[in-house]
Amino acid sequence: RALLWLGPVYLAGYLGLSGSWVLLALALWLCWGLNRRGKRDRLAAAFALLEDEREAVCRGLAARHLPAWVHFPDVERVEWLNKVLVQAWPYFGTIMEKTFKEVLEPKIRAKSVHLKTCTFTKIHFGEKCPRINGIKAYTKEIDRRQVTLDLQICYIGDCEIHMDISKFNLGVKGVQLYGTLRVILEPLLTDAPFVGAVTLFFMQKPHLEINWAGMSNLLDVPGIDVMSDSLIQDFIAARLVLPNRITVPLKKNMNIAHLRFPVPQGVIRVHLLEAENLVQKDNFLGAIRGKSDPYALLRVGTVQYRSKTVSRDLNPIWNETFEFVVHEVPGQDLEVDLYDEDPDKDDFMGSLLIGLVDVMNDRTVDEWFPLSKTTSGHLHLKLEWLSLVNDQEKLHEDKKGLSTAILIVYLDSAFNLPKNHFEYSNGECGAKKIKNNKYLKKMEREPSSFVLLTVGNKTQKSKTCNFSKDPTWGQAFTFFVHSAHSQSLHIEIKDKERDSALGTSVVCLSHLLKDPNMTLDQRFQLDHSSSDSFIKMKLVLRALNVEEPDPQRVKAGVNASKPGPMHVTKAGDQQKFASPPQVSKVPPMSKDSGALESLPKKDSGEDLDTKDSSAAPVPSETVSGLDEAEGKQNPEHGPPSALPSRAAVPTLPVLQEMRLAPSVTSLGSLPSSCFELSSSNLDIHNGTEMPLGEIQLTVRYASIRQSLVVLVNGCRNLVPSSNRGVDPYVRIYLLPDRRWTSRKKTSVKKRTLNPQYDEKFEFFESLENVKKRTLDIAVKNSRPFISQERKELGKVHIDLSQEDLIKGFAQW
């Protein structure tokens, strides 16, 4: 064996090759082995979860491996369905083996001359069957004539499939598949079979990992493995991921065209405005921190856009607009990822996930959103929900160059495509010269055709139908239209093997305006083709309309995703946070301050305007004035003064620094993701009769993030533990969890009895679990090592079961 391994080394030296070739081959072999071992380990871990789910959950696997019912209470376990699958799996495997041999094998052989020797030598689907980790049923957000289910599919299979092609053995030995499969049963009928059709599709690209066997092991070589996996995932996405669907009719003579290609639910227009306080990723020599070059990736479903890159700026301004077609709500979300552009590998700077249900209900959301999976950073987005209406009056041309309509193309089929293709230029047709007999044989075949559809500067390509003069594509495409009166749809049918046109057609969108429904469903004559060549399409034009929001609805605002931003005042290159003063005389900041219901007002007859308005940063002059007033009225060692009647207004900088909302109006918005500042009857005792000071906390539950948010605003009137003063900090536990890794801790404030922290912490737990927990909050002194000073300055317990966490509370 040693001689066998040293053989290539000797051969390289004998041929005079450089030693770097040997090192390169060794590196590739080591990486290949590492990939193989990692894949086997992941498969083994997945099998362990499949064998004993309860034990695996108790061991605390990574969150991405846990079934959905652990995190979300509205996802139901369906163990009875899994038991049915286990019983039926052997019979399903027998059917699939027969299908592979009798249906799939002949089709593969007919694809190419080189595949005529293809033979399946072993087909075994194993003992492990797919699992349904949870099912979520939608009842309120959908039509009454349908049933919508989201299935959390998990397939960790020990299947083994081998095939021989020209004495080469290729195969698969183990597959992992994770994804959310949406099943729509519609329309519901009053007679058997009670459901007209079943529609299946994945909401996002499913995670797929294949353990190859035989010569296919070469696909695990680094570089090739990523490409092969992405090709397979793209193949699945082209057929099973939105907007692509599979619709199976259950009743005879059921028209499923409108079920396979429904009109999208709307369009989300995303204005990417700016960001602030992003993390620094660029560094020099590992020590000197520099500025980053941020850019954003925006994604809805399989459609992704990239913004421009702003060089060397942690507070970039983009002012770009992107538009996405939304096919399923609820289900699809807006994902935003920020990256630092680097020559080698771009660094991740934070992400954002926004539920489109709230945006659809609010119509317009203009907020600062805090970035997750990072230490700091906020992103300013303006989101507009555009509904699709059948109204020609809405088709006015937008002066800003934005889209005013959407064109939906249902590409059905073509008829009598020419076998002998033509090339044309400048509208003139010319016959292709036949050079040899080989080319003549190709001319005798039926064309393998695909379609290129173009509106403006955007072109989309259909799938390829092989060897047919009457191809059927059955696909849907969407285009944004800026001017329906002047733009056109260009269709070009091309032959894949010969890369030449088989026919063209141009449809002016103004023709759709002649129809009251703005719809054309007909055959279109092909130009530069045979006289009897047609293409069948259905064209639907819909205007984009921003509807007025419901005045009685409480807007979600920043709650569509996560808590909002923190506004800062800049001094030089540093950012100073506005501290919450307690003074009686302050200049009025905003009329929105009336939304702070928990704080005392001037009098009962004073009504403040609480209409929605955009948030403005606190001017630095105002903040400095507040700080001076605070120092005069509330000295550090003085007794706590009673809050005067106008104390509600100075608290505004505190709320802006909470990173919870960009305006006070949004603080009193939809309870699902924000909170109202209301007086809370907490049962809080420090265990002593002598007061030890107070701590101001803001607590709420963020439904979308599935986390408990605790904001430590500050403390006042702490009792000193020594003559030299104290350096206080705040420690937080979510009882009964007292592990060191789950402890939250603020920064240390030096020599003060009235520290201001304004730091936010999150505990990622379900709402049901949080309701059973208790917050343990202690203010401690950062004392020197081996010091006799008292460490703990005060402590408070908050029973979360007694509070409305969705609404939230802020209290001293």
C-alpha positions in Angstrom: 0.0 0.0 0.0 2.9 2.4 0.8 4.4 1.7 -2.6 1.0 2.4 -4.2 0.8 5.8 -2.5 4.4 6.6 -3.4 3.9 5.6 -7.0 2.4 9.0 -8.1 5.3 10.8 -6.3 7.9 8.7 -8.2 6.0 9.2 -11.5 5.9 13.0 -11.0 9.7 13.0 -10.4 10.4 10.7 -13.3 8.4 13.0 -15.6 10.2 16.1 -14.3 7.1 17.7 -12.9 7.2 20.3 -10.1 6.7 19.2 -6.6 3.8 21.6 -6.3 1.7 19.2 -8.4 2.1 16.6 -5.7 1.2 19.0 -3.0 -1.8 20.2 -4.9 -3.0 16.6 -5.4 -2.4 15.8 -1.7 -4.4 18.9 -0.7 -7.3 18.0 -3.0 -7.3 14.4 -1.6 -7.3 15.7 2.0 -10.1 18.1 1.3 -12.1 15.4 -0.4 -11.6 13.1 2.6 -12.7 15.9 5.0 -15.8 16.6 3.0 -16.7 12.9 3.0 -16.2 12.5 6.7 -18.2 15.7 7.4 -21.0 14.4 5.2 -21.0 11.0 7.0 -21.1 12.7 10.4 -24.0 14.9 9.5 -25.9 11.9 8.1 -25.1 10.0 11.3 -26.4 12.9 13.5 -29.5 13.1 11.4 -30.1 9.4 11.8 -29.7 9.7 15.6 -32.4 12.4 15.6 -34.6 10.2 13.4 -34.2 7.1 15.7 -35.0 8.8 19.0 -36.3 12.3 18.6 -37.1 12.8 22.3 -33.5 11.9 23.4 -32.0 14.0 20.7 -34.1 17.0 21.7 -33.2 16.6 25.3 -29.5 16.6 24.4 -30.0 20.0 22.9 -29.1 19.7 19.3 -28.5 22.9 17.2 -31.7 24.9 16.6 -31.7 24.1 12.9 -32.0 20.4 13.6 -34.9 20.8 16.0 -38.4 20.1 14.6 -40.7 23.1 14.1 -43.2 22.2 16.8 -40.5 22.9 19.4 -40.3 26.5 18.4 -43.8 27.5 17.2 -46.9 26.6 19.2 -49.1 26.8 16.1 -47.2 24.0 14.4 -48.8 20.6 15.3 -47.2 17.3 15.7 -48.6 14.5 13.4 -47.1 11.3 14.7 -50.1 9.4 13.4 -49.2 10.4 9.9 -45.6 9.4 10.4 -46.8 6.0 11.6 -48.8 5.7 8.4 -45.8 6.6 6.3 -43.7 4.0 8.1 -46.2 1.3 7.3 -46.6 2.3 3.7 -42.9 3.0 2.9 -42.0 -0.6 1.8 -44.9 -0.6 -0.7 -43.9 2.8 -2.0 -40.3 1.6 -2.5 -41.6 -1.3 -4.6 -43.6 1.1 -6.8 -40.6 3.4 -7.2 -38.3 0.5 -8.1 -40.7 -0.5 -10.8 -41.0 3.1 -12.1 -37.2 3.5 -12.3 -36.8 0.3 -14.4 -39.8 0.7 -16.6 -40.3 4.4 -17.0 -37.1 6.4 -16.1 -34.5 4.0 -17.6 -36.0 4.2 -21.2 -36.3 8.0 -21.0 -32.6 8.3 -20.0 -31.6 6.0 -22.8 -33.6 8.1 -25.3 -31.9 11.4 -24.2 -28.6 10.7 -25.9 -26.5 8.2 -27.8 -24.0 8.1 -25.0 -26.7 7.0 -22.5 -28.0 4.0 -24.5 -26.1 1.7 -22.1 -27.7 3.2 -19.0 -28.9 0.4 -16.6 -30.0 0.6 -13.0 -28.1 -2.2 -11.2 -29.5 -1.6 -7.7 -32.5 0.2 -6.5 -33.3 0.2 -2.8 -35.1 2.9 -1.0 -34.0 1.7 2.4 -35.8 1.4 5.7 -35.9 5.1 6.6 -39.0 6.9 5.3 -39.7 10.7 5.2 -41.0 12.4 8.4 -43.4 15.2 8.9 -41.9 17.2 11.7 -44.9 19.5 12.0 -47.9 20.8 10.1 -49.3 24.4 10.2 -52.8 24.9 9.0 -54.0 28.3 7.8 -57.7 29.2 8.4 -58.1 32.9 8.8 -55.8 34.4 6.2 -57.1 32.4 3.2 -60.2 31.9 1.1 -63.0 29.8 2.6 -63.0 27.5 -0.4 -59.5 26.2 0.2 -57.3 24.5 2.8 -53.7 25.5 3.1 -51.1 23.4 5.0 -47.4 23.9 5.5 -45.6 20.6 6.0 -42.1 20.5 7.6 -40.5 17.8 5.5 -37.5 15.9 6.8 -36.1 13.0 4.8 -32.9 11.3 6.0 -32.8 8.3 3.8 -30.5 5.3 3.6 -31.6 4.7 0.0 -29.1 3.1 -2.4 -29.3 3.6 -6.1 -26.6 2.5 -8.6 -26.5 2.7 -12.3 -24.0 1.7 -15.0 -23.2 3.8 -18.0 -20.5 2.5 -20.4 -18.9 0.4 -17.6 -18.8 3.4 -15.2 -20.7 2.9 -11.9 -22.5 5.9 -10.6 -24.7 6.0 -7.6 -26.3 7.5 -4.5 -25.9 6.2 -1.0 -27.9 8.4 1.4 -29.9 11.6 1.0 -30.9 14.4 3.3 -33.7 16.8 2.5 -35.2 19.5 4.6 -37.8 22.0 3.5 -41.3 23.5 3.9 -43.8 22.0 1.5 -47.0 23.9 1.0 -50.1 21.9 0.2 -53.2 23.7 -1.1 -56.5 21.8 -1.4 -58.9 23.8 -3.6 -61.6 24.3 -4.5 -63.6 22.6 -1.8 -66.7 20.9 -3.3 -70.0 19.8 -2.0 -69.8 16.4 -3.6 -67.1 13.6 -3.8 -64.2 13.8 -3.8 -64.8 17.1 -1.9 -61.5 18.6 -3.2 -61.1 19.7 -6.8 -57.3 19.6 -7.0 -54.1 19.4 -4.9 -51.3 22.0 -5.4 -47.8 21.3 -4.1 -44.7 23.6 -4.0 -41.8 24.5 -1.7 -41.8 28.0 -0.2 -38.0 28.2 -0.4 -35.3 26.2 -1.9 -35.1 23.0 0.2 -31.8 22.0 1.8 -30.4 19.0 -0.1 -27.3 16.9 0.6 -26.4 13.7 -1.3 -23.9 11.1 -0.3 -22.5 9.9 -3.6 -21.2 6.4 -4.4 -19.0 4.9 -7.1 -17.5 7.3 -9.7 -19.9 9.9 -8.4 -17.6 10.4 -5.4 -15.7 12.8 -7.6 -18.6 15.2 -7.0 -17.4 15.6 -3.4 -14.1 17.2 -4.5 -14.0 20.8 -3.1 -15.3 23.2 -5.6 -17.1 20.6 -7.6 -19.4 19.7 -4.7 -20.8 23.2 -4.3 -21.5 23.4 -8.1 -23.1 20.0 -8.3 -25.4 20.6 -5.3 -26.4 24.0 -6.6 -27.3 22.5 -10.0 -29.5 19.9 -8.4 -31.2 22.5 -6.2 -31.8 24.7 -9.2 -33.3 21.8 -11.0 -35.7 21.3 -8.1 -36.4 25.0 -7.9 -37.3 25.2 -11.6 -40.2 22.7 -10.9 -41.2 22.8 -7.3 -40.2 26.2 -5.7 -42.4 29.3 -6.0 -43.6 30.5 -8.4 -43.5 27.0 -9.9 -46.2 24.6 -8.7 -47.4 21.0 -9.3 -51.2 20.8 -9.5 -52.9 17.4 -9.6 -56.7 17.4 -10.4 -58.8 15.0 -8.3 -62.1 15.5 -10.2 -62.7 14.9 -13.8 -63.0 17.8 -16.2 -61.5 20.1 -13.7 -59.9 23.3 -15.1 -56.7 23.7 -13.2 -55.1 26.4 -15.3 -56.0 29.1 -12.8 -54.8 26.9 -10.0 -51.4 26.2 -11.5 -50.9 29.9 -12.4 -52.8 32.1 -10.0 -52.5 35.9 -10.1 -49.9 37.0 -7.6 -51.2 38.5 -4.4 -49.3 41.8 -4.8 -46.0 43.6 -5.2 -43.7 44.7 -2.4 -41.7 47.9 -3.3 -38.6 48.2 -1.1 -36.8 51.5 -0.8 -33.4 50.8 0.6 -32.5 54.1 2.2 -29.6 54.0 4.6 -28.0 52.3 7.6 -26.2 53.4 10.7 -23.8 52.2 13.3 -22.7 49.1 11.3 -20.0 46.8 12.7 -16.4 47.3 11.6 -15.2 44.4 9.6 -12.0 45.7 7.9 -8.9 45.6 10.0 -5.2 46.0 9.4 -2.7 43.6 10.8 -5.5 42.2 13.0 -5.4 45.2 15.3 -6.2 48.5 13.6 -9.9 48.7 12.9 -11.0 50.3 9.7 -14.3 51.1 8.0 -16.3 48.6 5.9 -17.6 48.6 2.4 -21.2 47.6 2.9 -23.7 46.4 0.4 -27.1 44.7 0.8 -28.7 41.5 -0.7 -32.5 41.6 -0.8 -34.4 38.4 -1.4 -38.1 37.3 -1.7 -38.4 33.7 -2.6 -35.9 32.8 -5.4 -35.6 36.4 -6.6 -32.6 38.3 -5.3 -31.2 41.8 -5.9 -27.9 43.4 -4.9 -27.5 47.0 -4.0 -24.5 49.1 -4.8 -21.4 49.1 -2.6 -20.7 52.2 -0.4 -17.0 52.4 0.1 -15.5 53.0 3.6 -18.6 54.0 5.4 -20.3 52.6 8.5 -23.4 54.8 7.9 -24.0 54.2 4.2 -26.7 55.8 2.2 -28.1 53.9 -0.8 -31.4 55.4 -1.8 -32.2 52.5 -4.1 -35.5 50.9 -5.0 -36.3 47.3 -5.6 -39.6 45.5 -6.6 -40.6 42.0 -5.8 -43.6 39.9 -6.9 -45.2 38.3 -3.9 -47.1 35.0 -4.7 -48.0 33.7 -1.3 -49.0 35.6 1.8 -48.6 34.3 4.5 -45.5 32.3 3.6 -43.1 34.6 1.8 -40.9 37.0 3.7 -38.4 39.8 2.8 -34.9 38.8 3.7 -32.1 41.5 3.8 -28.4 40.6 4.4 -25.7 43.1 4.7 -22.1 42.2 3.7 -18.7 44.0 3.7 -17.2 43.7 0.2 -13.7 42.3 0.3 -11.3 41.1 -2.4 -11.3 37.5 -1.0 -14.5 36.8 0.9 -17.3 39.2 1.9 -17.9 39.5 5.6 -21.4 39.2 7.1 -22.6 42.4 8.8 -26.2 41.5 9.9 -29.5 40.4 8.6 -33.2 41.3 8.7 -36.3 39.2 8.2 -39.6 41.1 7.6 -43.0 39.3 7.5 -45.0 40.6 4.5 -48.3 40.0 6.2 -48.0 43.1 8.4 -46.7 45.1 5.4 -49.7 44.0 3.3 -52.1 45.1 6.1 -50.3 48.4 6.8 -49.8 49.2 3.1 -46.8 51.4 3.9 -44.0 51.0 6.5 -41.2 53.5 6.9 -39.1 52.5 9.8 -35.6 51.9 11.1 -35.1 48.1 11.7 -32.4 46.7 14.0 -30.1 44.1 12.4 -30.0 40.6 13.9 -27.1 38.2 14.2 -24.7 41.1 14.8 -23.7 43.4 17.7 -24.9 46.7 16.3 -26.5 48.3 13.3 -29.9 49.6 12.0 -31.3 49.7 8.6 -33.8 52.3 7.3 -36.3 50.8 4.9 -39.5 52.1 3.3 -41.8 49.3 2.3 -44.9 49.8 0.1 -47.5 47.1 -0.6 -48.9 47.4 -4.1 -52.1 45.6 -4.8 -53.0 44.4 -8.3 -56.1 46.0 -9.7 -58.1 45.8 -12.9 -58.3 49.5 -13.5 -56.9 51.3 -16.5 -57.1 54.7 -14.8 -54.2 53.5 -12.5 -51.9 53.0 -15.5 -50.5 56.5 -15.6 -46.8 56.8 -16.2 -44.7 57.3 -13.1 -42.5 60.3 -13.3 -39.9 58.7 -11.0 -39.4 55.8 -13.5 -41.1 53.2 -11.2 -43.3 50.4 -12.4 -47.0 51.2 -12.8 -48.2 47.7 -13.8 -47.3 44.0 -13.9 -47.6 41.7 -16.9 -48.3 38.1 -16.2 -47.5 35.7 -19.1 -48.9 32.2 -19.0 -46.8 30.3 -21.6 -48.9 27.3 -22.7 -47.6 25.6 -25.9 -46.7 26.0 -29.6 -48.0 24.3 -32.7 -46.3 23.2 -35.9 -42.8 24.5 -35.3 -40.6 24.2 -38.4 -38.3 21.2 -38.5 -35.9 23.0 -40.8 -35.0 26.2 -38.9 -34.3 29.6 -40.2 -32.0 32.5 -39.3 -33.1 36.0 -39.8 -31.5 39.4 -39.5 -33.1 42.8 -40.0 -36.4 41.2 -40.8 -35.1 39.1 -43.7 -35.2 35.3 -43.7 -32.3 33.3 -45.1 -32.0 29.5 -45.4 -29.2 27.8 -43.5 -26.7 26.1 -45.7 -26.4 22.4 -45.2 -22.7 21.6 -45.1 -22.5 17.9 -44.6 -24.5 14.8 -44.0 -24.0 15.0 -40.3 -25.7 18.3 -40.2 -28.4 17.0 -42.5 -29.2 14.2 -40.0 -29.7 16.8 -37.3 -32.0 18.7 -39.5 -34.3 15.7 -39.7 -34.8 15.7 -35.9 -37.7 17.4 -34.2 -36.6 20.7 -32.6 -35.7 21.0 -28.9 -37.2 24.4 -28.3 -37.3 27.0 -25.6 -38.8 30.5 -25.4 -37.2 33.9 -24.7 -39.7 36.5 -23.5 -38.6 40.1 -23.3 -40.2 43.2 -21.9 -38.0 46.3 -21.9 -34.5 45.3 -20.8 -35.6 42.1 -18.9 -35.5 38.7 -20.6 -36.7 35.4 -19.1 -36.1 32.0 -20.5 -38.5 29.0 -20.4 -37.5 25.4 -19.9 -36.6 23.2 -22.9 -39.0 20.8 -24.5 -36.9 18.1 -26.3 -37.6 16.7 -29.8 -41.1 18.1 -30.4 -42.7 20.3 -33.0 -45.7 20.8 -30.7 -43.9 21.6 -27.4 -45.9 22.3 -24.1 -44.1 24.4 -21.6 -46.8 25.3 -19.0 -44.9 28.1 -17.2 -45.8 31.5 -15.9 -43.6 34.6 -16.0 -44.0 38.1 -14.6 -42.7 41.4 -15.9 -42.8 44.9 -14.4 -44.2 47.5 -16.8 -43.4 51.2 -16.8 -45.6 52.3 -19.7 -48.3 50.0 -20.8 -49.2 52.2 -23.7 -45.8 52.1 -25.4 -44.1 48.8 -24.3 -44.3 45.4 -26.0 -43.7 41.8 -25.3 -41.2 40.1 -27.6 -41.3 36.4 -28.0 -38.6 34.3 -29.6 -38.6 30.5 -29.9 -35.2 29.0 -30.3 -33.8 25.6 -31.0 -31.4 24.5 -28.2 -29.1 22.3 -30.4 -28.8 24.7 -33.3 -29.1 27.9 -31.3 -31.3 29.5 -34.0 -34.7 31.0 -34.1 -37.8 29.0 -35.0 -40.2 31.9 -34.9 -40.8 35.3 -33.3 -43.8 37.4 -32.3 -44.4 40.9 -30.9 -47.4 41.8 -28.8 -48.1 45.4 -28.0 -49.3 45.8 -24.4 -51.8 48.5 -25.7 -53.8 45.6 -27.2 -54.6 44.4 -23.7 -56.1 47.8 -22.8 -58.8 47.3 -25.4 -60.1 44.4 -23.3 -62.1 45.4 -20.2 -60.4 42.8 -18.2 -57.0 43.6 -19.7 -56.5 40.0 -20.6 -55.6 38.2 -23.9 -56.0 34.4 -24.1 -55.4 33.2 -27.6 -53.0 31.8 -30.2 -50.5 34.2 -31.7 -49.1 33.8 -35.2 -45.3 33.3 -35.4 -43.3 35.5 -37.7 -40.2 34.2 -39.5 -41.6 30.7 -39.3 -44.0 28.4 -41.0 -47.3 29.8 -42.1 -49.2 27.5 -39.8 -47.0 28.0 -36.7 -48.6 29.4 -33.6 -47.9 30.0 -30.0 -50.6 29.9 -27.3 -50.3 32.3 -24.4 -52.5 34.1 -21.8 -51.5 37.6 -21.1 -52.8 39.4 -18.0 -52.1 43.1 -17.3 -52.7 44.5 -13.8 -52.1 48.0 -12.5 -50.1 48.6 -9.3 -52.0 50.5 -6.7 -51.0 51.8 -3.2 -54.2 51.6 -1.2 -55.0 54.0 1.6 -54.4 52.3 5.0 -57.3 51.6 7.3 -57.5 54.6 9.7 -59.0 52.4 12.4 -56.2 49.8 12.2 -53.2 50.1 14.5 -50.2 50.0 12.3 -47.5 47.4 12.8 -44.8 49.7 11.6 -41.4 48.4 12.7 -43.2 45.5 14.3 -43.4 43.9 10.8 -40.0 42.5 11.7 -38.1 43.4 14.8 -37.7 46.4 17.2 -36.7 49.6 15.6 -33.6 51.9 15.8 -31.7 54.0 18.2 -31.3 57.6 17.3 -28.0 59.2 18.1 -26.4 62.6 18.2 -23.0 62.9 16.5 -20.1 64.7 18.0 -17.1 64.5 15.7 -16.5 60.9 14.7 -18.0 59.5 17.8 -21.7 58.8 18.5 -23.1 59.8 21.8 -26.4 58.3 23.0 -29.1 60.6 24.4 -29.5 59.9 28.1 -33.0 60.0 29.8 -33.1 63.1 31.9 -35.7 63.9 34.5 -36.4 67.6 34.4 -39.5 69.8 34.6 -38.7 72.3 31.9 -37.8 71.0 28.5 -38.5 72.3 25.0 -41.2 70.4 23.2 -39.8 67.7 21.0 -42.7 66.0 19.2 -46.4 66.0 19.3 -46.1 62.2 19.4 -45.1 62.3 23.0 -48.7 61.9 23.9 -48.4 58.3 23.1 -46.5 57.7 26.3 -49.6 56.8 28.4 -47.7 55.4 31.3 -46.1 58.7 32.3 -48.0 61.5 34.0 -49.5 64.3 31.8 -49.8 67.9 32.6 -53.5 67.7 33.3 -56.3 65.5 32.3 -57.6 68.0 29.8 -54.4 68.2 27.9 -54.8 66.2 24.7 -51.7 65.6 22.7 -51.7 64.8 19.0 -50.8 61.1 18.4 -51.0 61.0 14.7 -48.4 59.1 12.8 -45.3 61.1 12.0 -41.8 60.3 11.0 -39.2 60.1 13.7 -36.6 62.8 13.9 -33.3 62.5 15.7 -33.0 64.4 19.0 -31.0 67.6 18.4 -27.7 67.7 20.2 -28.5 71.2 21.6 -31.7 69.8 23.2 -29.9 66.8 24.7 -27.1 68.9 26.2 -29.7 71.3 27.6 -31.4 68.4 29.2 -28.2 67.0 30.7 -27.4 70.4 32.3 -30.9 70.7 33.7 -30.7 67.2 35.1 -27.4 68.0 36.9 -29.0 71.0 38.5 -32.2 69.5 39.6 -31.2 65.9 40.5 -27.7 65.8 41.9 -26.0 62.5 42.1 -26.1 62.1 45.9 -29.3 64.0 46.4 -32.7 62.5 47.2 -34.9 61.5 44.3 -37.1 64.3 43.2 -40.7 63.7 42.2 -41.3 63.7 38.5 -43.0 66.9 37.5 -46.0 67.2 35.1 -43.9 67.5 31.9 -41.8 64.5 32.7 -43.4 62.6 29.8 -41.6 64.6 27.2 -37.9 64.2 28.3 -38.3 60.4 28.2 -38.5 60.5 24.4 -34.7 60.2 24.0 -34.8 57.2 26.2 -37.3 55.5 23.9 -35.4 56.4 20.8 -32.3 54.9 22.3 -34.2 51.7 23.2 -33.8 50.5 19.6 -37.5 49.7 19.8 -39.1 52.3 17.4 -38.1 55.3 15.4 -41.1 57.3 16.5 -43.2 57.4 19.6 -46.3 56.6 17.5 -44.9 53.2 16.6 -44.5 52.4 20.3 -48.2 52.3 20.7 -48.8 50.3 17.6 -49.6 46.7 16.9 -49.2 44.6 20.0 -47.9 41.6 18.2 -44.4 43.0 17.9 -44.2 46.3 19.7 -45.6 47.5 23.0 -47.5 50.3 24.7 -45.9 52.0 27.7 -48.5 51.3 30.3 -48.4 51.3 34.1 -47.7 47.8 35.3 -48.6 46.4 38.7 -45.5 44.4 39.3 -45.0 42.8 42.7 -41.4 43.9 43.2 -39.7 43.8 46.6 -36.0 44.0 47.4 -36.3 42.1 50.6 -35.4 45.0 52.9 -37.3 47.9 54.4 -34.6 50.4 53.5 -34.7 51.5 49.8 -31.6 50.5 47.9 -32.4 52.6 44.8 -34.4 52.0 41.6 -33.8 50.5 38.2 -35.8 51.3 35.1 -36.6 48.4 32.8 -38.5 47.9 29.6 -39.7 44.4 29.0 -41.7 43.0 26.1 -42.0 39.9 23.9 -41.1 40.2 20.2 -43.5 37.7 18.5 -41.7 37.7 15.1 -38.3 37.2 16.6 -39.6 34.7 19.2 -37.6 36.4 21.9 -38.0 38.2 25.2 -36.5 41.7 24.9 -35.2 43.3 28.1 -34.0 46.9 28.0 -32.0 48.1 30.9 -32.4 51.9 30.8 -30.7 53.0 34.0 -30.6 53.2 37.8 -31.0 56.0 40.2 -30.3 56.7 43.9 -28.1 53.6 44.5 -26.7 53.1 47.9 -22.9 53.3 47.9 -21.0 50.3 49.3 -17.8 52.2 50.1 -16.5 55.7 50.5 -14.7 55.6 47.2 -17.9 55.2 45.3 -19.2 52.3 43.2 -18.8 51.1 39.6 -22.3 49.6 39.0 -23.3 47.1 36.3 -26.5 45.0 35.9 -26.6 41.2 35.7 -29.7 39.4 34.3 -30.8 35.7 34.5 -34.0 34.2 33.1 -34.8 31.8 36.0 -34.6 28.9 36.5 -31.6 29.0 34.1 -28.6 30.2 36.1 -25.9 29.0 33.7 -23.0 31.3 33.2 -23.4 31.1 29.4 -27.0 32.4 29.6 -26.1 35.3 31.8 -26.6 38.8 30.4 -24.5 41.7 31.7 -24.3 45.4 31.0 -21.2 47.5 30.7 -19.7 49.0 33.9 -20.3 52.7 34.7 -17.5 54.3 36.7 -18.1 56.2 40.0 -21.8 56.9 39.7 -24.9 56.2 41.7 -27.2 57.1 38.8 -25.8 55.1 35.9 -27.4 55.2 32.4 -27.0 52.0 30.4 -29.7 51.8 27.7 -28.6 48.4 26.7 -30.8 45.7 25.1 -30.7 42.0 25.8 -32.7 39.1 24.2 -33.7 35.7 25.4 -34.8 33.4 22.6 -37.6 31.4 24.0 -41.2 30.7 23.1 -43.9 32.8 24.6 -45.4 29.8 26.5 -42.0 29.1 28.0 -41.3 32.7 28.9 -44.7 32.9 30.8 -43.3 30.3 33.2 -40.1 32.1 33.9 -38.9 34.8 36.3 -36.5 37.6 35.6 -33.6 37.8 38.1 -32.0 41.3 37.8 -29.2 42.4 40.1 -27.2 45.6 40.3 -23.6 44.8 41.3 -20.5 46.7 42.1 -17.4 46.0 39.9 -15.1 45.8 42.9 -11.3 45.3 42.8 -9.9 41.8 43.2 -9.8 40.5 46.8 -11.8 43.5 48.0 -13.9 43.7 51.1 -16.5 45.9 49.5 -20.1 44.7 49.1 -20.6 43.4 45.6 -24.4 43.2 45.3 -26.1 46.6 45.5 -29.7 45.5 44.9 -31.8 42.8 43.4 -35.3 42.5 41.9 -37.4 39.5 40.7 -40.1 40.0 38.1 -42.7 37.2 37.7 -43.4 37.2 33.9 -46.5 35.0 34.3 -48.4 38.1 35.7 -47.6 40.4 32.8 -48.9 41.1 29.3 -45.6 40.6 27.5 -47.0 41.1 24.0 -48.2 44.6 25.1 -45.0 45.1 27.1 -44.3 47.5 30.0 -41.7 50.1 31.1 -41.4 50.8 34.8 -39.0 51.9 37.5 
